[in-house]
Amino acid sequence: MSEIVNLKRHRKRLARAEKETQAEANRRQFGRSRLEREKQEAEARRAGQHLDNHKRET
């Protein structure tokens, strides 16, 4: 005997799995790790401070 499967649950389970695979692909494509984000923010701050330090006073 085969197992009885509720089709609604099965479809929902498949839809969830599909959404999760799409989310994983989006995270890989668009996401940045926390370290990358912090590094970029620190570089931007450092560049801004460097420019501010070299401004002429009028």
C-alpha positions as CSV (number, residue, x, y, z in Angstrom):
1,M,0.0,0.0,0.0
2,S,1.2,3.5,-0.7
3,E,0.9,6.4,1.6
4,I,-2.0,8.7,1.4
5,V,-0.9,12.3,0.6
6,N,-2.9,15.4,1.2
7,L,-2.4,17.3,-2.1
8,K,-2.9,20.8,-0.6
9,R,-0.2,20.2,2.0
10,H,2.0,18.7,-0.7
11,R,1.6,21.7,-3.0
12,K,2.2,24.1,-0.1
13,R,5.4,22.2,0.8
14,L,6.6,22.4,-2.7
15,A,5.8,26.1,-2.9
16,R,7.7,26.8,0.3
17,A,10.7,24.8,-1.0
18,E,10.7,26.8,-4.2
19,K,10.5,30.1,-2.4
20,E,13.4,29.1,-0.2
21,T,15.6,28.2,-3.1
22,Q,14.7,31.5,-4.8
23,A,15.5,33.3,-1.5
24,E,18.9,31.5,-1.3
25,A,19.7,32.6,-4.9
26,N,18.8,36.2,-4.1
27,R,20.9,36.2,-0.9
28,R,23.9,34.9,-3.0
29,Q,23.3,37.4,-5.7
30,F,22.4,40.6,-3.8
31,G,23.4,40.0,-0.2
32,R,26.6,41.0,1.5
33,S,28.0,39.6,4.6
34,R,28.1,41.6,7.8
35,L,31.8,42.0,7.6
36,E,31.7,43.3,4.0
37,R,29.0,45.8,5.0
38,E,31.0,47.0,8.0
39,K,34.2,47.2,6.0
40,Q,32.6,49.3,3.3
41,E,31.0,51.7,5.9
42,A,34.4,52.1,7.6
43,E,36.1,52.9,4.3
44,A,33.5,55.5,3.5
45,R,33.9,57.1,6.9
46,R,37.7,57.1,6.6
47,A,37.4,58.7,3.1
48,G,35.0,61.3,4.4
49,Q,37.3,62.2,7.3
50,H,40.3,62.3,4.9
51,L,38.5,64.9,2.7
52,D,37.4,66.9,5.8
53,N,40.9,67.0,7.1
54,H,42.1,68.5,3.8
55,K,39.5,71.3,3.4
56,R,40.8,74.8,3.2
57,E,39.5,77.3,5.7
58,T,38.2,80.5,4.1
